[in-house]
Amino acid sequence: MSQVVSLIDGCEVLGEGWFDDVDPSTGETLAQVTRSGPEVVDAAVDAARSAFESGPWRAMAPKERGRV
């Protein structure tokens, strides 16, 4: 199995494998998601919050966000 690497705030972070994100109403697998510990999840949330608060995404209209 290959290494699982995610990008958080431009930095590569080694993950702990994959898990399936499953639609509970159909049982269909929607995506495979990186399995990570709480520290990695916290870093990802912090990076996303910072990007939203200081970047163009916050001022972008919902229709524009949808297009992106």
Secondary structure, DSSP 4 states (H G I P E B T S, - for coil): -PPPEEEETTEEEE---EEEEE-TTT--EEEEEE---HHHHHHHHHHHHHHHHHSGGGGS-HHHHHH-
